[in-house]
Amino acid sequence: MKKVSKVVVFIIVLTLVALFVGGCASKSENENNQPSEQVSESNQKQYTIKITHVLSDKHHYTKGAKKFKEIIEEKSNGRIKVEIYPNAQLGGERTVLEGLQMGTIEMGIITSGALSGFVPEFAVLDLGYLFRDNDEAMKVLNGPVGQELSQKMVDIGIRNLGFINYAFRSVYGKKPIQTIDDLKGVKIRTMENPAHQALFKALGASPVPMAWPELYTGLQQGTIDAAENSPDVLYASKHYEVAKHYSLTEHVFNVVMYMISEKFYQTLPEDLQNMVADAAKQAIEYENGVIRNDINNALSELKKVGVEIYEIQNKEPFYEAAKQSWEEVIKDIPNGEEYLNKILKAEGRNK
């Protein structure tokens, strides 16, 4: 009987030892595997990007946003989903910029004019006739000046993913503008932008700040004589119905960026950050090609609906008059004169 009891005890001890060793091994295995499981969970986490802008769902902003969506959803294998909100569905540009700062909106396609209320140095880019053509504008924006200004965006919680190669704003209204004298006394609608207002005063016109939704009626009723924008916006807005003359003054380059909330950007794993930045660059390249087609199509369609389009044969008087407005504007921009000189140096010209 005692012999049997010893055997039973021996078996029990062996069983307990086996259980103890197995438990330790299992615990050790779990501890060793835990980091890889966490990485796996991180890799499987899904993120949603809301990208918004204030123009229509037919505008090239939307086309660029759709390309971004296509690229990033494929590259990330579904880890990032993109929702597109055109037509100011998430608010005007200022509201969107505030949303980007707070992280409640992830991305926006937005102008520098709106951004200058957050980063005052950007106002230097609104100076009249600062750029003479697209190549000159993109050289500056993609160079040291653009990089320095973009870094200031990060400081206020917004990251610039790239500038699009857009178009210049030109004057449309009830009469042709072919020389600087044609602008004398013309009541022209402008945005509430000090640089734009100073420019048209220097050109002899009377700038009238007016909200965009009021512009069609203002032209129709004669509250104003003219307005200004790029060809695609003129066509999409149907302002040509009440403004049959479009003069290619090309006085201000539309500076537009793909922006992302820095707060949101920093929540992304590094591999997704790189994918987002790369997808934005590819979407911008795609949109740049679309823009050229859209501008040419808009000019063609404007002619079809009876709009007369005028080339400006000699822009030198416009350039010289615009310089008068520069001094007035840059004094209110932090380091305004320094930035202006850097831009002019990059362009190979003097103030």
C-alpha positions in Angstrom: 0.0 0.0 0.0 2.8 2.4 0.9 4.5 1.5 -2.4 1.4 2.4 -4.4 1.1 5.7 -2.5 4.7 6.6 -3.4 4.0 5.9 -7.1 0.9 8.1 -7.0 2.7 10.9 -5.3 5.6 10.6 -7.9 3.1 10.8 -10.8 1.4 13.9 -9.2 4.7 15.6 -8.8 5.8 15.0 -12.4 2.4 16.3 -13.6 2.8 19.5 -11.6 6.3 20.0 -12.8 5.2 19.6 -16.4 2.3 22.1 -15.9 4.7 24.6 -14.3 7.3 24.3 -17.0 4.7 24.5 -19.8 3.1 27.5 -18.2 6.4 29.3 -18.0 7.2 28.5 -21.6 3.8 29.7 -22.7 4.2 32.9 -20.7 7.7 33.5 -22.2 6.4 32.8 -25.7 3.5 35.3 -25.2 5.9 37.9 -23.9 8.2 37.4 -26.8 5.3 37.6 -29.3 3.6 40.6 -27.7 5.5 43.3 -29.7 4.8 41.7 -33.0 1.1 41.3 -32.1 1.0 45.0 -31.3 2.7 45.9 -34.6 0.2 43.7 -36.4 -2.7 45.5 -34.7 -1.1 48.9 -35.6 -0.8 47.7 -39.2 -4.4 46.7 -39.3 -5.8 49.9 -37.8 -7.9 51.9 -40.3 -7.8 55.7 -40.7 -10.3 58.0 -42.4 -9.3 61.1 -44.3 -11.9 63.8 -45.0 -10.6 66.0 -47.8 -12.5 69.1 -48.7 -12.5 72.3 -50.8 -14.9 75.1 -51.6 -15.5 74.7 -55.3 -17.8 72.4 -57.2 -17.7 68.6 -57.6 -16.8 69.2 -61.3 -13.8 71.4 -60.5 -10.2 70.0 -60.9 -9.9 70.2 -57.1 -12.3 67.3 -57.0 -10.5 65.5 -59.8 -7.3 65.8 -57.8 -9.0 64.6 -54.6 -10.4 61.6 -56.4 -6.9 60.7 -57.7 -5.5 61.0 -54.2 -8.3 58.7 -52.9 -7.5 56.1 -55.6 -3.8 56.1 -54.9 -3.8 56.1 -51.1 -6.5 53.5 -50.7 -4.7 51.2 -53.0 -1.2 51.8 -51.6 -2.4 51.4 -48.0 -4.3 48.2 -48.8 -7.4 49.8 -47.3 -5.8 51.0 -44.1 -6.7 54.6 -45.2 -10.2 55.4 -46.5 -10.8 58.8 -48.1 -14.1 60.8 -48.1 -14.4 63.8 -50.5 -16.4 66.9 -49.6 -16.6 69.6 -52.3 -18.8 72.7 -52.5 -17.7 74.0 -49.0 -19.7 71.1 -47.4 -17.4 71.3 -44.3 -17.3 75.2 -44.4 -15.4 78.0 -46.0 -11.6 78.0 -46.3 -11.1 79.7 -42.9 -13.3 77.2 -41.2 -11.5 74.4 -42.9 -8.1 75.8 -41.7 -9.4 75.9 -38.2 -10.6 72.3 -38.5 -7.1 71.3 -39.8 -5.5 72.9 -36.7 -7.9 71.0 -34.4 -7.7 67.7 -36.3 -11.4 67.6 -36.9 -10.7 67.8 -40.7 -7.8 65.8 -42.0 -7.1 67.4 -45.4 -8.1 70.4 -47.5 -7.2 72.0 -50.9 -6.9 75.6 -50.0 -5.6 79.0 -51.2 -2.8 81.0 -49.7 -5.1 84.0 -49.4 -7.1 82.3 -46.7 -3.9 80.9 -45.1 -2.4 84.4 -44.7 -4.8 85.0 -41.8 -3.0 82.2 -39.9 0.5 82.6 -41.3 0.8 86.3 -42.2 4.0 85.8 -44.2 2.0 84.1 -46.9 0.4 87.4 -47.9 3.6 88.3 -49.8 2.4 85.7 -52.5 -0.7 87.8 -53.1 1.2 90.8 -54.4 0.1 91.9 -57.9 2.4 90.9 -60.8 4.8 89.2 -58.4 5.0 86.3 -60.9 5.0 86.8 -64.6 4.3 83.2 -65.6 3.6 79.7 -64.2 7.2 78.6 -64.5 8.4 81.6 -62.4 5.7 81.0 -59.8 6.4 77.3 -59.4 10.2 77.9 -59.2 9.6 80.1 -56.2 7.0 78.0 -54.5 9.0 74.8 -54.9 12.2 76.5 -53.9 13.7 77.8 -50.6 11.0 80.6 -50.1 8.2 78.1 -50.5 9.9 75.6 -48.2 10.5 78.3 -45.5 6.8 79.5 -45.7 5.6 75.8 -45.5 7.6 75.3 -42.3 5.8 78.1 -40.7 2.6 76.2 -41.5 3.7 73.3 -39.4 4.3 75.7 -36.5 0.5 76.5 -36.5 -0.6 72.9 -36.9 -1.0 72.5 -40.7 1.4 70.7 -43.1 1.8 71.6 -46.7 1.9 68.5 -48.9 2.5 70.5 -52.1 1.6 73.4 -54.4 -0.5 72.9 -57.5 0.4 74.6 -60.8 -2.8 76.5 -61.2 -3.6 79.7 -63.1 -3.6 83.5 -63.0 -6.6 85.6 -62.2 -7.8 88.0 -64.9 -10.4 90.7 -65.2 -13.9 90.2 -66.6 -16.8 92.7 -66.8 -18.9 94.9 -69.1 -16.0 96.3 -71.1 -12.7 95.2 -72.4 -9.5 96.0 -70.5 -6.6 96.3 -73.0 -4.5 99.1 -71.5 -4.0 100.3 -67.9 -6.1 103.4 -68.7 -9.1 101.2 -69.3 -9.1 100.4 -65.6 -9.5 104.0 -64.4 -12.6 104.4 -62.3 -13.7 100.8 -62.8 -15.6 99.4 -59.8 -14.1 95.9 -59.5 -15.0 93.3 -57.0 -12.1 91.9 -55.0 -11.8 89.5 -52.1 -11.1 91.1 -48.7 -7.4 90.9 -49.5 -5.2 93.9 -48.8 -2.7 93.0 -51.6 -5.5 92.7 -54.2 -7.1 95.9 -53.1 -3.9 97.8 -53.1 -3.1 96.5 -56.6 -6.3 97.7 -58.2 -6.0 101.1 -56.5 -2.5 101.4 -58.0 -3.9 100.4 -61.4 -6.5 103.2 -61.2 -9.6 101.1 -60.4 -11.9 101.2 -57.4 -11.8 97.9 -55.6 -15.0 96.8 -53.9 -14.8 93.9 -51.4 -17.8 91.7 -51.9 -18.8 88.2 -50.8 -18.6 85.5 -53.6 -22.4 84.6 -53.4 -23.3 88.3 -54.1 -21.1 88.7 -57.1 -23.4 87.5 -59.8 -26.2 89.9 -58.7 -23.6 92.7 -58.3 -22.6 92.4 -61.9 -26.1 92.0 -63.1 -27.5 95.1 -61.3 -24.4 97.2 -62.0 -23.3 97.6 -58.4 -19.9 96.7 -59.7 -18.5 96.9 -63.3 -16.0 94.0 -63.2 -14.6 91.1 -61.2 -11.5 88.9 -61.5 -10.7 85.2 -61.4 -9.2 82.3 -63.5 -11.0 81.1 -66.7 -12.2 77.9 -65.2 -13.9 79.6 -62.3 -15.4 82.2 -64.6 -17.0 79.5 -66.7 -18.1 77.3 -63.8 -19.7 80.3 -62.0 -21.7 81.3 -65.1 -20.7 84.9 -64.4 -20.2 85.1 -68.2 -24.0 85.5 -68.4 -23.6 89.0 -67.0 -20.0 89.8 -68.0 -19.2 89.3 -71.7 -15.6 90.7 -71.7 -12.7 88.7 -70.4 -9.3 90.5 -70.4 -6.2 88.4 -69.7 -4.5 90.8 -67.3 -3.1 87.7 -65.4 -2.3 89.9 -62.4 -2.2 87.4 -59.5 -1.2 83.8 -59.5 -3.6 81.5 -57.6 -1.4 79.8 -55.0 -3.2 76.6 -53.9 -2.0 73.8 -51.7 -2.9 70.3 -50.5 -2.9 70.6 -46.8 -3.1 68.1 -44.0 -3.7 68.4 -40.3 -0.4 68.1 -38.5 -2.3 66.7 -35.5 -3.8 63.9 -37.6 -0.6 63.4 -39.6 1.3 62.6 -36.4 -1.2 59.9 -35.5 -0.2 57.9 -38.6 2.5 55.3 -38.5 5.6 56.4 -40.4 4.9 54.1 -43.4 1.4 55.7 -43.8 2.8 59.2 -43.4 5.2 58.5 -46.3 2.3 57.0 -48.4 0.1 60.0 -47.8 2.9 62.5 -48.8 3.7 60.4 -51.9 0.0 60.1 -52.9 -0.5 63.8 -52.6 2.5 64.5 -54.9 1.1 62.1 -57.5 -2.4 63.6 -57.2 -0.9 67.1 -57.7 1.0 66.0 -60.8 -2.2 64.5 -62.1 -4.2 67.6 -61.3 -1.6 69.9 -62.9 -2.3 68.0 -66.2 -6.0 68.3 -65.7 -5.7 72.1 -65.0 -4.2 72.9 -68.4 -7.0 71.0 -70.1 -9.7 72.7 -67.9 -8.3 76.2 -68.6 -8.1 75.6 -72.3 -11.6 74.1 -72.4 -13.0 76.9 -70.3 -11.6 79.5 -72.7 -13.0 77.6 -75.6 -16.4 77.3 -74.0 -16.5 81.0 -73.0 -16.0 81.9 -76.6 -18.9 79.7 -77.6 -21.2 81.4 -75.2 -20.3 84.9 -76.6 -17.5 86.1 -74.3 -14.9 88.2 -76.0 -11.4 87.4 -74.8 -8.6 89.9 -75.0 -4.8 89.5 -74.8 -2.9 92.4 -73.2 -0.3 93.4 -75.7 1.9 95.4 -73.3 1.9 94.5 -69.6 4.9 96.8 -68.6 2.7 99.7 -67.5 0.7 97.2 -65.3 4.0 95.8 -63.8 5.3 99.3 -63.0 2.0 100.4 -61.4 1.8 97.2 -59.4 5.2 97.9 -57.8 3.6 101.0 -56.1 1.3 98.7 -54.2 4.1 96.4 -53.0 5.6 99.0 -50.5 2.1 99.6 -49.0 1.5 95.9 -48.5 4.8 94.5 -47.4 5.1 96.9 -44.4 2.3 95.0 -42.8 3.8 91.5 -43.5 6.3 90.1 -41.0 9.7 90.3 -42.7 7.7 91.3 -45.8 10.6 93.2 -47.5 13.0 90.3 -46.9 10.6 87.8 -48.4 9.9 90.0 -51.4 13.6 90.5 -52.1 14.2 86.7 -51.8 11.4 86.1 -54.4 12.7 88.7 -56.8 16.2 87.3 -56.5 15.0 83.8 -57.3 13.3 85.3 -60.3 16.4 87.1 -61.4 15.0 90.6 -61.1 15.1 93.7 -58.8 12.3 95.5 -57.0 
